């Protein structure tokens, strides 16, 4: 059976934006009198913005110093800083081998999709000049919660199946 479709994650696979998240969190933390370093930043990888902020506040002994509205504002400002920093991304930020892999997949007429928790994935793909390689891009806004403990990337999976000819809407 011929491979018909491939779904990639974004961060750590296509590119690495972890340093941009770290810089944004570091700036927010410094503004509220908390110092975080690269080692602490490792504990923030793969978790939500709200959970990251909670850990930063806990790390700085300021967990009870901010109400929910203030915490939401800090998280919002962090995202603004992060989104602004995405302007730094260029084609040079594509991880080694990815561009040629995507070109090879396209040459073989294999559909390529992206499933990422990042709401900024389309912006990042555009900055990296990779958008043309992807048949679909699914992000966290399409994440469905079926119950309190189980989450599913239902739309991305359906799109991937459709791209591979295994599912029709």
N, C-alpha and C positions, 0 to 999 in steps of 0.2 A: 504494500500500500504506500502510495506517495504521500509525503508530508504535504498537507494542504494549508495549514495555518500555524502561526506562532504568536504567543502573547508574552510580552515583556513587561517587567516592572520598570520604573524609571530610575529612582535614586539608587545608586550603587550598581546598576546594570547598564544603563544608557549613559548616565553622567553621575557626578557626585556633587550634590549641593549641601552636604553636611556642614561644610565650613561657613556657608552663608547663613544657615540656621544658627550656628554657634555665634557668629559675629552679632547677629540681631539679638539673641538672648543675652549675650555678654553686655551689650549696650543697655538693654532694659534693666538688667540686674544692677549694673553700675549706677544707673539713675536712681535706684531705690536703695543704694548703699550695700549691695551684695556683690561679692567677687566670685566669679566662677572661672574655672580653668578647663583646658581641653580634656583632662581626665574626668572631671565632673560631667562635662558635656556628653561623654560616652553613655551616661545613665539616661540621657534624654532622647537617644536615638530610638526611633520606632514607636514613640508614644505620642499622644495627642498634645496639642498646644496647651490645653487647660491643665493636663497632668504635668507637663513640663514646667509650667509656671508654678504649680503647687509644689513640685520638688525644689525649685529654685527658692521659693519663699521659705520652705522648711529648712533647706540648706543654710539660708541666711538668718534663721531664727525669727522670721517675720511672717510666719504663716497666718497668725491672727491679726495682723496689722492692716489688712485690706478687706473691704467688704466685696460682695460678689460683683457689684457694678464696677468697682475699681479694678478687680482682677480681670474682668472682661475687657476693660479699657487697656490694661497692660498687654493682654494677649492680642488684642486688635492692633495696637501699636507695634508689637513685635512682628506681626504679619506684614504690616505696611513697610517696615524696615527690610524684611526679607524680600518682599515683592520688588521693592526699589533696587535691592542688590542683584536681582535677576538680570538687570541691565548689563551687568558685568559679564554675563555668559556669552560666549562666542562659540563658533564651530570648534575651537581648540579645546573646549570643555567636554567634548564627546570622548568617552573612555576608549582606550586603544582597541582596535579591531571591530568596533560596533558599526561604523559607517560602511566598511567593506562587507560585513555580514549582512546588513540590511540591503545593500546593493545586490549581493548574491541571492538573497531570498526573493527580491523583486524580479531579478533576471530569470529565476526559476518559477515565477508566477505563484509564489507562496504568499498568502495573505498575512499581514503583520498587524498586530494590535498592541495597544498599551493599556494596562490596568494598573492604576496607581492611586494611592490614598491622597495624593497631592491634588488639590483643586487648581494648582498652578501648572499642571502638566502640559496643557496646550501652549501656554506662554513659553514654557521651557523648551518644548519641541521646536517652536518657531525660532527661538533664539539660537538653538543649536543647528538650525536649518535642516531638520530631520522630518518635518511634518509630512512631506510628500511620500515618505516610506510607509506611513501608517494608514491602514484601512479604517481603523476606529481608535478612539481614545476614551477610555472610561475612567472616571474619577470617583472620589469618595461621596460626591453628591448622589451617585447612583447606587450607593450601598444600601441594601435593604436589611432591616432588622426583623427577623422572623420571631424571635422571642428574646428574652433578656440575656441569654448566654450564647446565642448562635447568630452569626452575621454571615451574609452571603453576597458575593459580587454577582448577583443574578444577571443584570443587564450585560456586564462585560462577558460573562460566560456564554450567554445567549448569542452575543455579537460574535464571539470567537467561534462558536459552533456554526453560525451562519457563514462566517468567512471561510470556514473549512468545509462547508457543504454538508454539515452534519445536523443542521437545525434550520428550520424556516419559521419566521414570525407569522 
